[in-house]
Amino acid sequence: MAESYYVSQHKIDESYKDGMEFGEIKGRNEGIQIGMMDMIQRMYENDMSVSMIAKYSGMNVGEVQEIISQKQYV
């Protein structure tokens, strides 16, 4: 026989709020990441060396090369 559970409106509201906060944080982080990738692409297109891009972006050379190789423009 199926059991039924009671969930208070307060618990539902709290879960909804937690989900919204998580979504906002995730969206913000994705936006920052896309902006960084776009900036790295533009720096490279303007003849900045990979090592200089790494220095100023705080990434290592391998990470910068990976982003450049993706050639994804926003």
Predicted model as a PDB file, atoms N, CA, C, CB and O in Angstrom, pLDDT in the B-factor column:
MODEL        1                                                                  
ATOM      1  N   MET A   1       0.845  -1.190   0.000  1.00 55.00           N  
ATOM      2  CA  MET A   1       0.000   0.000   0.000  1.00 55.00           C  
ATOM      3  C   MET A   1       0.888   1.251   0.000  1.00 55.00           C  
ATOM      4  CB  MET A   1      -0.960   0.000   1.231  1.00 55.00           C  
ATOM      5  O   MET A   1       1.885   1.317   0.718  1.00 55.00           O  
ATOM      6  N   ALA A   2       0.520   2.207  -0.790  1.00 64.00           N  
ATOM      7  CA  ALA A   2       1.309   3.426  -0.914  1.00 64.00           C  
ATOM      8  C   ALA A   2       1.177   4.263   0.345  1.00 64.00           C  
ATOM      9  CB  ALA A   2       0.875   4.236  -2.144  1.00 64.00           C  
ATOM     10  O   ALA A   2       0.091   4.429   0.901  1.00 64.00           O  
ATOM     11  N   GLU A   3       2.321   4.784   0.776  1.00 71.00           N  
ATOM     12  CA  GLU A   3       2.311   5.670   1.939  1.00 71.00           C  
ATOM     13  C   GLU A   3       2.169   7.103   1.451  1.00 71.00           C  
ATOM     14  CB  GLU A   3       3.604   5.498   2.798  1.00 71.00           C  
ATOM     15  O   GLU A   3       2.663   7.456   0.380  1.00 71.00           O  
ATOM     16  N   SER A   4       1.510   7.902   2.222  1.00 69.00           N  
ATOM     17  CA  SER A   4       1.401   9.306   1.849  1.00 69.00           C  
ATOM     18  C   SER A   4       2.207  10.126   2.850  1.00 69.00           C  
ATOM     19  CB  SER A   4      -0.093   9.773   1.807  1.00 69.00           C  
ATOM     20  O   SER A   4       2.279   9.801   4.035  1.00 69.00           O  
ATOM     21  N   TYR A   5       2.798  11.177   2.350  1.00 73.00           N  
ATOM     22  CA  TYR A   5       3.617  12.038   3.192  1.00 73.00           C  
ATOM     23  C   TYR A   5       3.065  13.450   3.134  1.00 73.00           C  
ATOM     24  CB  TYR A   5       5.103  12.008   2.750  1.00 73.00           C  
ATOM     25  O   TYR A   5       2.613  13.917   2.089  1.00 73.00           O  
ATOM     26  N   TYR A   6       3.109  14.107   4.255  1.00 76.00           N  
ATOM     27  CA  TYR A   6       2.688  15.488   4.337  1.00 76.00           C  
ATOM     28  C   TYR A   6       3.929  16.367   4.315  1.00 76.00           C  
ATOM     29  CB  TYR A   6       1.837  15.743   5.608  1.00 76.00           C  
ATOM     30  O   TYR A   6       4.854  16.167   5.103  1.00 76.00           O  
ATOM     31  N   VAL A   7       3.945  17.327   3.424  1.00 78.00           N  
ATOM     32  CA  VAL A   7       5.044  18.281   3.357  1.00 78.00           C  
ATOM     33  C   VAL A   7       4.449  19.661   3.560  1.00 78.00           C  
ATOM     34  CB  VAL A   7       5.822  18.184   1.995  1.00 78.00           C  
ATOM     35  O   VAL A   7       3.545  20.072   2.833  1.00 78.00           O  
ATOM     36  N   SER A   8       4.956  20.365   4.542  1.00 89.00           N  
ATOM     37  CA  SER A   8       4.396  21.681   4.852  1.00 89.00           C  
ATOM     38  C   SER A   8       4.727  22.691   3.768  1.00 89.00           C  
ATOM     39  CB  SER A   8       4.913  22.176   6.199  1.00 89.00           C  
ATOM     40  O   SER A   8       5.719  22.551   3.052  1.00 89.00           O  
ATOM     41  N   GLN A   9       3.904  23.686   3.659  1.00 89.00           N  
ATOM     42  CA  GLN A   9       4.129  24.752   2.686  1.00 89.00           C  
ATOM     43  C   GLN A   9       5.453  25.446   2.978  1.00 89.00           C  
ATOM     44  CB  GLN A   9       2.967  25.770   2.706  1.00 89.00           C  
ATOM     45  O   GLN A   9       6.152  25.868   2.057  1.00 89.00           O  
ATOM     46  N   HIS A  10       5.796  25.564   4.252  1.00 87.00           N  
ATOM     47  CA  HIS A  10       7.069  26.185   4.634  1.00 87.00           C  
ATOM     48  C   HIS A  10       8.245  25.408   4.048  1.00 87.00           C  
ATOM     49  CB  HIS A  10       7.194  26.261   6.170  1.00 87.00           C  
ATOM     50  O   HIS A  10       9.192  26.005   3.534  1.00 87.00           O  
ATOM     51  N   LYS A  11       8.188  24.094   4.124  1.00 88.00           N  
ATOM     52  CA  LYS A  11       9.247  23.238   3.588  1.00 88.00           C  
ATOM     53  C   LYS A  11       9.323  23.373   2.067  1.00 88.00           C  
ATOM     54  CB  LYS A  11       9.006  21.762   3.985  1.00 88.00           C  
ATOM     55  O   LYS A  11      10.416  23.415   1.503  1.00 88.00           O  
ATOM     56  N   ILE A  12       8.186  23.442   1.410  1.00 89.00           N  
ATOM     57  CA  ILE A  12       8.146  23.617  -0.044  1.00 89.00           C  
ATOM     58  C   ILE A  12       8.751  24.971  -0.417  1.00 89.00           C  
ATOM     59  CB  ILE A  12       6.687  23.506  -0.575  1.00 89.00           C  
ATOM     60  O   ILE A  12       9.566  25.055  -1.335  1.00 89.00           O  
ATOM     61  N   ASP A  13       8.353  26.031   0.295  1.00 89.00           N  
ATOM     62  CA  ASP A  13       8.881  27.367   0.028  1.00 89.00           C  
ATOM     63  C   ASP A  13      10.388  27.413   0.254  1.00 89.00           C  
ATOM     64  CB  ASP A  13       8.184  28.404   0.914  1.00 89.00           C  
ATOM     65  O   ASP A  13      11.119  28.033  -0.518  1.00 89.00           O  
ATOM     66  N   GLU A  14      10.838  26.765   1.298  1.00 91.00           N  
ATOM     67  CA  GLU A  14      12.269  26.730   1.618  1.00 91.00           C  
ATOM     68  C   GLU A  14      13.059  25.998   0.523  1.00 91.00           C  
ATOM     69  CB  GLU A  14      12.496  26.045   2.985  1.00 91.00           C  
ATOM     70  O   GLU A  14      14.135  26.445   0.125  1.00 91.00           O  
ATOM     71  N   SER A  15      12.531  24.899   0.052  1.00 90.00           N  
ATOM     72  CA  SER A  15      13.187  24.140  -1.019  1.00 90.00           C  
ATOM     73  C   SER A  15      13.216  24.949  -2.308  1.00 90.00           C  
ATOM     74  CB  SER A  15      12.470  22.797  -1.252  1.00 90.00           C  
ATOM     75  O   SER A  15      14.216  24.947  -3.026  1.00 90.00           O  
ATOM     76  N   TYR A  16      12.128  25.636  -2.599  1.00 89.00           N  
ATOM     77  CA  TYR A  16      12.053  26.485  -3.788  1.00 89.00           C  
ATOM     78  C   TYR A  16      13.107  27.585  -3.710  1.00 89.00           C  
ATOM     79  CB  TYR A  16      10.640  27.100  -3.937  1.00 89.00           C  
ATOM     80  O   TYR A  16      13.817  27.839  -4.683  1.00 89.00           O  
ATOM     81  N   LYS A  17      13.209  28.238  -2.552  1.00 91.00           N  
ATOM     82  CA  LYS A  17      14.187  29.313  -2.355  1.00 91.00           C  
ATOM     83  C   LYS A  17      15.605  28.775  -2.530  1.00 91.00           C  
ATOM     84  CB  LYS A  17      14.024  29.951  -0.953  1.00 91.00           C  
ATOM     85  O   LYS A  17      16.429  29.409  -3.189  1.00 91.00           O  
ATOM     86  N   ASP A  18      15.893  27.615  -1.949  1.00 88.00           N  
ATOM     87  CA  ASP A  18      17.217  27.007  -2.085  1.00 88.00           C  
ATOM     88  C   ASP A  18      17.529  26.705  -3.549  1.00 88.00           C  
ATOM     89  CB  ASP A  18      17.306  25.721  -1.247  1.00 88.00           C  
ATOM     90  O   ASP A  18      18.648  26.934  -4.006  1.00 88.00           O  
ATOM     91  N   GLY A  19      16.556  26.199  -4.272  1.00 91.00           N  
ATOM     92  CA  GLY A  19      16.733  25.899  -5.690  1.00 91.00           C  
ATOM     93  C   GLY A  19      16.993  27.146  -6.516  1.00 91.00           C  
ATOM     94  O   GLY A  19      17.830  27.139  -7.419  1.00 91.00           O  
ATOM     95  N   MET A  20      16.281  28.208  -6.210  1.00 93.00           N  
ATOM     96  CA  MET A  20      16.470  29.475  -6.924  1.00 93.00           C  
ATOM     97  C   MET A  20      17.859  30.038  -6.655  1.00 93.00           C  
ATOM     98  CB  MET A  20      15.395  30.498  -6.511  1.00 93.00           C  
ATOM     99  O   MET A  20      18.528  30.508  -7.575  1.00 93.00           O  
ATOM    100  N   GLU A  21      18.293  29.992  -5.409  1.00 93.00           N  
ATOM    101  CA  GLU A  21      19.628  30.486  -5.064  1.00 93.00           C  
ATOM    102  C   GLU A  21      20.703  29.682  -5.786  1.00 93.00           C  
ATOM    103  CB  GLU A  21      19.850  30.425  -3.544  1.00 93.00           C  
ATOM    104  O   GLU A  21      21.664  30.249  -6.306  1.00 93.00           O  
ATOM    105  N   PHE A  22      20.541  28.372  -5.816  1.00 91.00           N  
ATOM    106  CA  PHE A  22      21.491  27.510  -6.510  1.00 91.00           C  
ATOM    107  C   PHE A  22      21.539  27.866  -7.988  1.00 91.00           C  
ATOM    108  CB  PHE A  22      21.119  26.028  -6.326  1.00 91.00           C  
ATOM    109  O   PHE A  22      22.620  27.968  -8.567  1.00 91.00           O  
ATOM    110  N   GLY A  23      20.378  28.056  -8.601  1.00 93.00           N  
ATOM    111  CA  GLY A  23      20.301  28.396 -10.012  1.00 93.00           C  
ATOM    112  C   GLY A  23      20.953  29.738 -10.321  1.00 93.00           C  
ATOM    113  O   GLY A  23      21.633  29.887 -11.336  1.00 93.00           O  
ATOM    114  N   GLU A  24      20.746  30.702  -9.451  1.00 93.00           N  
ATOM    115  CA  GLU A  24      21.352  32.018  -9.652  1.00 93.00           C  
ATOM    116  C   GLU A  24      22.870  31.939  -9.575  1.00 93.00           C  
ATOM    117  CB  GLU A  24      20.825  33.013  -8.615  1.00 93.00           C  
ATOM    118  O   GLU A  24      23.568  32.535 -10.395  1.00 93.00           O  
ATOM    119  N   ILE A  25      23.376  31.212  -8.601  1.00 94.00           N  
ATOM    120  CA  ILE A  25      24.824  31.052  -8.441  1.00 94.00           C  
ATOM    121  C   ILE A  25      25.409  30.322  -9.642  1.00 94.00           C  
ATOM    122  CB  ILE A  25      25.150  30.288  -7.140  1.00 94.00           C  
ATOM    123  O   ILE A  25      26.447  30.720 -10.171  1.00 94.00           O  
ATOM    124  N   LYS A  26      24.746  29.261 -10.067  1.00 94.00           N  
ATOM    125  CA  LYS A  26      25.230  28.493 -11.215  1.00 94.00           C  
ATOM    126  C   LYS A  26      25.230  29.363 -12.470  1.00 94.00           C  
ATOM    127  CB  LYS A  26      24.360  27.232 -11.434  1.00 94.00           C  
ATOM    128  O   LYS A  26      26.196  29.345 -13.233  1.00 94.00           O  
ATOM    129  N   GLY A  27      24.178  30.108 -12.688  1.00 94.00           N  
ATOM    130  CA  GLY A  27      24.091  30.985 -13.852  1.00 94.00           C  
ATOM    131  C   GLY A  27      25.153  32.070 -13.831  1.00 94.00           C  
ATOM    132  O   GLY A  27      25.749  32.385 -14.861  1.00 94.00           O  
ATOM    133  N   ARG A  28      25.385  32.634 -12.670  1.00 93.00           N  
ATOM    134  CA  ARG A  28      26.405  33.673 -12.539  1.00 93.00           C  
ATOM    135  C   ARG A  28      27.786  33.101 -12.862  1.00 93.00           C  
ATOM    136  CB  ARG A  28      26.390  34.274 -11.114  1.00 93.00           C  
ATOM    137  O   ARG A  28      28.565  33.716 -13.590  1.00 93.00           O  
ATOM    138  N   ASN A  29      28.080  31.926 -12.317  1.00 94.00           N  
ATOM    139  CA  ASN A  29      29.373  31.289 -12.568  1.00 94.00           C  
ATOM    140  C   ASN A  29      29.557  30.941 -14.042  1.00 94.00           C  
ATOM    141  CB  ASN A  29      29.511  30.032 -11.719  1.00 94.00           C  
ATOM    142  O   ASN A  29      30.649  31.108 -14.586  1.00 94.00           O  
ATOM    143  N   GLU A  30      28.504  30.461 -14.690  1.00 95.00           N  
ATOM    144  CA  GLU A  30      28.588  30.150 -16.119  1.00 95.00           C  
ATOM    145  C   GLU A  30      28.821  31.424 -16.933  1.00 95.00           C  
ATOM    146  CB  GLU A  30      27.302  29.438 -16.595  1.00 95.00           C  
ATOM    147  O   GLU A  30      29.576  31.411 -17.905  1.00 95.00           O  
ATOM    148  N   GLY A  31      28.186  32.501 -16.545  1.00 94.00           N  
ATOM    149  CA  GLY A  31      28.378  33.779 -17.236  1.00 94.00           C  
ATOM    150  C   GLY A  31      29.799  34.286 -17.103  1.00 94.00           C  
ATOM    151  O   GLY A  31      30.375  34.795 -18.064  1.00 94.00           O  
ATOM    152  N   ILE A  32      30.366  34.149 -15.916  1.00 94.00           N  
ATOM    153  CA  ILE A  32      31.751  34.557 -15.692  1.00 94.00           C  
ATOM    154  C   ILE A  32      32.682  33.715 -16.554  1.00 94.00           C  
ATOM    155  CB  ILE A  32      32.129  34.426 -14.198  1.00 94.00           C  
ATOM    156  O   ILE A  32      33.613  34.238 -17.167  1.00 94.00           O  
ATOM    157  N   GLN A  33      32.430  32.418 -16.600  1.00 93.00           N  
ATOM    158  CA  GLN A  33      33.268  31.516 -17.387  1.00 93.00           C  
ATOM    159  C   GLN A  33      33.191  31.853 -18.880  1.00 93.00           C  
ATOM    160  CB  GLN A  33      32.847  30.057 -17.150  1.00 93.00           C  
ATOM    161  O   GLN A  33      34.218  31.878 -19.559  1.00 93.00           O  
ATOM    162  N   ILE A  34      32.007  32.107 -19.386  1.00 94.00           N  
ATOM    163  CA  ILE A  34      31.842  32.462 -20.798  1.00 94.00           C  
ATOM    164  C   ILE A  34      32.551  33.778 -21.094  1.00 94.00           C  
ATOM    165  CB  ILE A  34      30.343  32.565 -21.167  1.00 94.00           C  
ATOM    166  O   ILE A  34      33.196  33.919 -22.133  1.00 94.00           O  
ATOM    167  N   GLY A  35      32.432  34.742 -20.182  1.00 94.00           N  
ATOM    168  CA  GLY A  35      33.114  36.023 -20.358  1.00 94.00           C  
ATOM    169  C   GLY A  35      34.623  35.863 -20.397  1.00 94.00           C  
ATOM    170  O   GLY A  35      35.300  36.506 -21.199  1.00 94.00           O  
ATOM    171  N   MET A  36      35.154  35.007 -19.533  1.00 94.00           N  
ATOM    172  CA  MET A  36      36.588  34.753 -19.503  1.00 94.00           C  
ATOM    173  C   MET A  36      37.046  34.102 -20.804  1.00 94.00           C  
ATOM    174  CB  MET A  36      36.951  33.865 -18.306  1.00 94.00           C  
ATOM    175  O   MET A  36      38.085  34.468 -21.353  1.00 94.00           O  
ATOM    176  N   MET A  37      36.276  33.144 -21.295  1.00 95.00           N  
ATOM    177  CA  MET A  37      36.623  32.471 -22.542  1.00 95.00           C  
ATOM    178  C   MET A  37      36.612  33.469 -23.709  1.00 95.00           C  
ATOM    179  CB  MET A  37      35.644  31.306 -22.818  1.00 95.00           C  
ATOM    180  O   MET A  37      37.500  33.439 -24.561  1.00 95.00           O  
ATOM    181  N   ASP A  38      35.632  34.328 -23.744  1.00 95.00           N  
ATOM    182  CA  ASP A  38      35.540  35.337 -24.792  1.00 95.00           C  
ATOM    183  C   ASP A  38      36.728  36.290 -24.719  1.00 95.00           C  
ATOM    184  CB  ASP A  38      34.220  36.117 -24.677  1.00 95.00           C  
ATOM    185  O   ASP A  38      37.304  36.641 -25.748  1.00 95.00           O  
ATOM    186  N   MET A  39      37.097  36.709 -23.517  1.00 96.00           N  
ATOM    187  CA  MET A  39      38.224  37.618 -23.334  1.00 96.00           C  
ATOM    188  C   MET A  39      39.525  36.958 -23.813  1.00 96.00           C  
ATOM    189  CB  MET A  39      38.344  38.038 -21.850  1.00 96.00           C  
ATOM    190  O   MET A  39      40.341  37.599 -24.476  1.00 96.00           O  
ATOM    191  N   ILE A  40      39.710  35.693 -23.478  1.00 96.00           N  
ATOM    192  CA  ILE A  40      40.917  34.971 -23.893  1.00 96.00           C  
ATOM    193  C   ILE A  40      40.980  34.873 -25.410  1.00 96.00           C  
ATOM    194  CB  ILE A  40      40.954  33.562 -23.266  1.00 96.00           C  
ATOM    195  O   ILE A  40      42.042  35.071 -26.001  1.00 96.00           O  
ATOM    196  N   GLN A  41      39.868  34.572 -26.038  1.00 96.00           N  
ATOM    197  CA  GLN A  41      39.830  34.508 -27.503  1.00 96.00           C  
ATOM    198  C   GLN A  41      40.217  35.858 -28.109  1.00 96.00           C  
ATOM    199  CB  GLN A  41      38.425  34.085 -27.992  1.00 96.00           C  
ATOM    200  O   GLN A  41      41.013  35.911 -29.047  1.00 96.00           O  
ATOM    201  N   ARG A  42      39.662  36.939 -27.581  1.00 96.00           N  
ATOM    202  CA  ARG A  42      39.952  38.268 -28.125  1.00 96.00           C  
ATOM    203  C   ARG A  42      41.406  38.669 -27.896  1.00 96.00           C  
ATOM    204  CB  ARG A  42      39.025  39.306 -27.498  1.00 96.00           C  
ATOM    205  O   ARG A  42      42.027  39.280 -28.767  1.00 96.00           O  
ATOM    206  N   MET A  43      41.951  38.329 -26.728  1.00 97.00           N  
ATOM    207  CA  MET A  43      43.361  38.623 -26.456  1.00 97.00           C  
ATOM    208  C   MET A  43      44.253  37.895 -27.465  1.00 97.00           C  
ATOM    209  CB  MET A  43      43.737  38.215 -25.005  1.00 97.00           C  
ATOM    210  O   MET A  43      45.209  38.468 -27.987  1.00 97.00           O  
ATOM    211  N   TYR A  44      43.935  36.643 -27.727  1.00 97.00           N  
ATOM    212  CA  TYR A  44      44.722  35.850 -28.675  1.00 97.00           C  
ATOM    213  C   TYR A  44      44.606  36.411 -30.093  1.00 97.00           C  
ATOM    214  CB  TYR A  44      44.267  34.380 -28.650  1.00 97.00           C  
ATOM    215  O   TYR A  44      45.597  36.483 -30.820  1.00 97.00           O  
ATOM    216  N   GLU A  45      43.408  36.802 -30.477  1.00 96.00           N  
ATOM    217  CA  GLU A  45      43.183  37.387 -31.807  1.00 96.00           C  
ATOM    218  C   GLU A  45      43.937  38.707 -31.986  1.00 96.00           C  
ATOM    219  CB  GLU A  45      41.685  37.614 -32.036  1.00 96.00           C  
ATOM    220  O   GLU A  45      44.235  39.111 -33.110  1.00 96.00           O  
ATOM    221  N   ASN A  46      44.241  39.370 -30.877  1.00 97.00           N  
ATOM    222  CA  ASN A  46      44.978  40.633 -30.923  1.00 97.00           C  
ATOM    223  C   ASN A  46      46.469  40.415 -30.658  1.00 97.00           C  
ATOM    224  CB  ASN A  46      44.401  41.623 -29.900  1.00 97.00           C  
ATOM    225  O   ASN A  46      47.178  41.304 -30.188  1.00 97.00           O  
ATOM    226  N   ASP A  47      46.913  39.204 -30.976  1.00 97.00           N  
ATOM    227  CA  ASP A  47      48.334  38.843 -30.969  1.00 97.00           C  
ATOM    228  C   ASP A  47      49.004  38.831 -29.599  1.00 97.00           C  
ATOM    229  CB  ASP A  47      49.067  39.775 -31.837  1.00 97.00           C  
ATOM    230  O   ASP A  47      50.218  39.011 -29.503  1.00 97.00           O  
ATOM    231  N   MET A  48      48.235  38.623 -28.553  1.00 97.00           N  
ATOM    232  CA  MET A  48      48.846  38.446 -27.243  1.00 97.00           C  
ATOM    233  C   MET A  48      49.306  36.996 -27.140  1.00 97.00           C  
ATOM    234  CB  MET A  48      47.848  38.815 -26.085  1.00 97.00           C  
ATOM    235  O   MET A  48      48.588  36.087 -27.556  1.00 97.00           O  
ATOM    236  N   SER A  49      50.479  36.777 -26.597  1.00 97.00           N  
ATOM    237  CA  SER A  49      51.013  35.420 -26.498  1.00 97.00           C  
ATOM    238  C   SER A  49      50.208  34.598 -25.490  1.00 97.00           C  
ATOM    239  CB  SER A  49      52.501  35.454 -26.094  1.00 97.00           C  
ATOM    240  O   SER A  49      49.583  35.137 -24.577  1.00 97.00           O  
ATOM    241  N   VAL A  50      50.242  33.299 -25.681  1.00 98.00           N  
ATOM    242  CA  VAL A  50      49.522  32.391 -24.786  1.00 98.00           C  
ATOM    243  C   VAL A  50      50.052  32.529 -23.360  1.00 98.00           C  
ATOM    244  CB  VAL A  50      49.653  30.925 -25.272  1.00 98.00           C  
ATOM    245  O   VAL A  50      49.277  32.491 -22.405  1.00 98.00           O  
ATOM    246  N   SER A  51      51.354  32.686 -23.213  1.00 97.00           N  
ATOM    247  CA  SER A  51      51.924  32.818 -21.860  1.00 97.00           C  
ATOM    248  C   SER A  51      51.472  34.111 -21.186  1.00 97.00           C  
ATOM    249  CB  SER A  51      53.460  32.773 -21.921  1.00 97.00           C  
ATOM    250  O   SER A  51      51.245  34.124 -19.976  1.00 97.00           O  
ATOM    251  N   MET A  52      51.339  35.198 -21.945  1.00 98.00           N  
ATOM    252  CA  MET A  52      50.846  36.453 -21.357  1.00 98.00           C  
ATOM    253  C   MET A  52      49.366  36.334 -21.001  1.00 98.00           C  
ATOM    254  CB  MET A  52      51.066  37.634 -22.333  1.00 98.00           C  
ATOM    255  O   MET A  52      48.934  36.817 -19.954  1.00 98.00           O  
ATOM    256  N   ILE A  53      48.599  35.696 -21.866  1.00 98.00           N  
ATOM    257  CA  ILE A  53      47.175  35.481 -21.569  1.00 98.00           C  
ATOM    258  C   ILE A  53      47.040  34.669 -20.285  1.00 98.00           C  
ATOM    259  CB  ILE A  53      46.460  34.756 -22.751  1.00 98.00           C  
ATOM    260  O   ILE A  53      46.212  34.984 -19.430  1.00 98.00           O  
ATOM    261  N   ALA A  54      47.846  33.634 -20.153  1.00 97.00           N  
ATOM    262  CA  ALA A  54      47.812  32.795 -18.943  1.00 97.00           C  
ATOM    263  C   ALA A  54      48.149  33.631 -17.713  1.00 97.00           C  
ATOM    264  CB  ALA A  54      48.801  31.605 -19.068  1.00 97.00           C  
ATOM    265  O   ALA A  54      47.486  33.526 -16.682  1.00 97.00           O  
ATOM    266  N   LYS A  55      49.167  34.446 -17.827  1.00 97.00           N  
ATOM    267  CA  LYS A  55      49.592  35.290 -16.700  1.00 97.00           C  
ATOM    268  C   LYS A  55      48.467  36.214 -16.238  1.00 97.00           C  
ATOM    269  CB  LYS A  55      50.821  36.123 -17.093  1.00 97.00           C  
ATOM    270  O   LYS A  55      48.193  36.315 -15.042  1.00 97.00           O  
ATOM    271  N   TYR A  56      47.822  36.881 -17.181  1.00 95.00           N  
ATOM    272  CA  TYR A  56      46.806  37.870 -16.818  1.00 95.00           C  
ATOM    273  C   TYR A  56      45.432  37.274 -16.517  1.00 95.00           C  
ATOM    274  CB  TYR A  56      46.672  38.865 -17.920  1.00 95.00           C  
ATOM    275  O   TYR A  56      44.616  37.899 -15.840  1.00 95.00           O  
ATOM    276  N   SER A  57      45.180  36.074 -17.017  1.00 95.00           N  
ATOM    277  CA  SER A  57      43.884  35.446 -16.745  1.00 95.00           C  
ATOM    278  C   SER A  57      43.907  34.596 -15.475  1.00 95.00           C  
ATOM    279  CB  SER A  57      43.466  34.587 -17.928  1.00 95.00           C  
ATOM    280  O   SER A  57      42.859  34.249 -14.931  1.00 95.00           O  
ATOM    281  N   GLY A  58      45.110  34.267 -15.011  1.00 95.00           N  
ATOM    282  CA  GLY A  58      45.219  33.412 -13.831  1.00 95.00           C  
ATOM    283  C   GLY A  58      45.083  31.936 -14.156  1.00 95.00           C  
ATOM    284  O   GLY A  58      44.985  31.105 -13.253  1.00 95.00           O  
ATOM    285  N   MET A  59      45.077  31.609 -15.427  1.00 95.00           N  
ATOM    286  CA  MET A  59      44.994  30.216 -15.852  1.00 95.00           C  
ATOM    287  C   MET A  59      46.382  29.734 -16.232  1.00 95.00           C  
ATOM    288  CB  MET A  59      44.006  30.047 -17.040  1.00 95.00           C  
ATOM    289  O   MET A  59      47.307  30.530 -16.398  1.00 95.00           O  
ATOM    290  N   ASN A  60      46.517  28.411 -16.370  1.00 96.00           N  
ATOM    291  CA  ASN A  60      47.796  27.917 -16.851  1.00 96.00           C  
ATOM    292  C   ASN A  60      47.771  27.860 -18.377  1.00 96.00           C  
ATOM    293  CB  ASN A  60      48.112  26.522 -16.249  1.00 96.00           C  
ATOM    294  O   ASN A  60      46.714  27.973 -18.997  1.00 96.00           O  
ATOM    295  N   VAL A  61      48.947  27.685 -18.969  1.00 97.00           N  
ATOM    296  CA  VAL A  61      49.090  27.713 -20.421  1.00 97.00           C  
ATOM    297  C   VAL A  61      48.205  26.658 -21.081  1.00 97.00           C  
ATOM    298  CB  VAL A  61      50.553  27.495 -20.815  1.00 97.00           C  
ATOM    299  O   VAL A  61      47.589  26.928 -22.112  1.00 97.00           O  
ATOM    300  N   GLY A  62      48.136  25.466 -20.502  1.00 97.00           N  
ATOM    301  CA  GLY A  62      47.315  24.396 -21.063  1.00 97.00           C  
ATOM    302  C   GLY A  62      45.842  24.763 -21.115  1.00 97.00           C  
ATOM    303  O   GLY A  62      45.163  24.483 -22.103  1.00 97.00           O  
ATOM    304  N   GLU A  63      45.345  25.393 -20.050  1.00 96.00           N  
ATOM    305  CA  GLU A  63      43.943  25.815 -20.028  1.00 96.00           C  
ATOM    306  C   GLU A  63      43.664  26.871 -21.103  1.00 96.00           C  
ATOM    307  CB  GLU A  63      43.574  26.366 -18.638  1.00 96.00           C  
ATOM    308  O   GLU A  63      42.636  26.830 -21.780  1.00 96.00           O  
ATOM    309  N   VAL A  64      44.583  27.801 -21.244  1.00 97.00           N  
ATOM    310  CA  VAL A  64      44.419  28.851 -22.256  1.00 97.00           C  
ATOM    311  C   VAL A  64      44.423  28.238 -23.652  1.00 97.00           C  
ATOM    312  CB  VAL A  64      45.538  29.914 -22.132  1.00 97.00           C  
ATOM    313  O   VAL A  64      43.594  28.592 -24.491  1.00 97.00           O  
ATOM    314  N   GLN A  65      45.356  27.319 -23.901  1.00 96.00           N  
ATOM    315  CA  GLN A  65      45.420  26.674 -25.208  1.00 96.00           C  
ATOM    316  C   GLN A  65      44.137  25.898 -25.505  1.00 96.00           C  
ATOM    317  CB  GLN A  65      46.629  25.738 -25.277  1.00 96.00           C  
ATOM    318  O   GLN A  65      43.674  25.877 -26.645  1.00 96.00           O  
ATOM    319  N   GLU A  66      43.573  25.271 -24.499  1.00 95.00           N  
ATOM    320  CA  GLU A  66      42.317  24.534 -24.677  1.00 95.00           C  
ATOM    321  C   GLU A  66      41.185  25.477 -25.082  1.00 95.00           C  
ATOM    322  CB  GLU A  66      41.944  23.784 -23.381  1.00 95.00           C  
ATOM    323  O   GLU A  66      40.404  25.167 -25.982  1.00 95.00           O  
ATOM    324  N   ILE A  67      41.101  26.605 -24.428  1.00 95.00           N  
ATOM    325  CA  ILE A  67      40.053  27.581 -24.751  1.00 95.00           C  
ATOM    326  C   ILE A  67      40.251  28.119 -26.166  1.00 95.00           C  
ATOM    327  CB  ILE A  67      40.054  28.745 -23.727  1.00 95.00           C  
ATOM    328  O   ILE A  67      39.292  28.245 -26.927  1.00 95.00           O  
ATOM    329  N   ILE A  68      41.484  28.431 -26.510  1.00 95.00           N  
ATOM    330  CA  ILE A  68      41.775  28.952 -27.855  1.00 95.00           C  
ATOM    331  C   ILE A  68      41.426  27.914 -28.916  1.00 95.00           C  
ATOM    332  CB  ILE A  68      43.264  29.354 -27.974  1.00 95.00           C  
ATOM    333  O   ILE A  68      40.908  28.260 -29.978  1.00 95.00           O  
ATOM    334  N   SER A  69      41.704  26.661 -28.636  1.00 94.00           N  
ATOM    335  CA  SER A  69      41.447  25.609 -29.620  1.00 94.00           C  
ATOM    336  C   SER A  69      39.951  25.374 -29.835  1.00 94.00           C  
ATOM    337  CB  SER A  69      42.113  24.311 -29.181  1.00 94.00           C  
ATOM    338  O   SER A  69      39.548  24.868 -30.882  1.00 94.00           O  
ATOM    339  N   GLN A  70      39.133  25.738 -28.857  1.00 90.00           N  
ATOM    340  CA  GLN A  70      37.686  25.555 -28.982  1.00 90.00           C  
ATOM    341  C   GLN A  70      37.079  26.536 -29.969  1.00 90.00           C  
ATOM    342  CB  GLN A  70      37.015  25.709 -27.626  1.00 90.00           C  
ATOM    343  O   GLN A  70      36.079  26.226 -30.617  1.00 90.00           O  
ATOM    344  N   LYS A  71      37.664  27.699 -30.089  1.00 75.00           N  
ATOM    345  CA  LYS A  71      37.200  28.746 -30.999  1.00 75.00           C  
ATOM    346  C   LYS A  71      35.706  28.983 -30.925  1.00 75.00           C  
ATOM    347  CB  LYS A  71      37.575  28.400 -32.404  1.00 75.00           C  
ATOM    348  O   LYS A  71      35.025  29.071 -31.948  1.00 75.00           O  
ATOM    349  N   GLN A  72      35.205  29.084 -29.711  1.00 59.00           N  
ATOM    350  CA  GLN A  72      33.780  29.363 -29.500  1.00 59.00           C  
ATOM    351  C   GLN A  72      33.616  30.834 -29.211  1.00 59.00           C  
ATOM    352  CB  GLN A  72      33.192  28.505 -28.342  1.00 59.00           C  
ATOM    353  O   GLN A  72      34.143  31.346 -28.223  1.00 59.00           O  
ATOM    354  N   TYR A  73      32.896  31.505 -30.061  1.00 51.00           N  
ATOM    355  CA  TYR A  73      32.693  32.934 -29.880  1.00 51.00           C  
ATOM    356  C   TYR A  73      31.290  33.181 -29.373  1.00 51.00           C  
ATOM    357  CB  TYR A  73      32.939  33.701 -31.190  1.00 51.00           C  
ATOM    358  O   TYR A  73      30.335  32.518 -29.775  1.00 51.00           O  
ATOM    359  N   VAL A  74      31.192  34.123 -28.507  1.00 48.00           N  
ATOM    360  CA  VAL A  74      29.910  34.462 -27.940  1.00 48.00           C  
ATOM    361  C   VAL A  74      29.391  35.725 -28.557  1.00 48.00           C  
ATOM    362  CB  VAL A  74      30.000  34.604 -26.443  1.00 48.00           C  
ATOM    363  O   VAL A  74      28.304  36.183 -28.205  1.00 48.00           O  
TER     364      VAL A  74                                                      
ENDMDL                                                                          
END                                                                             
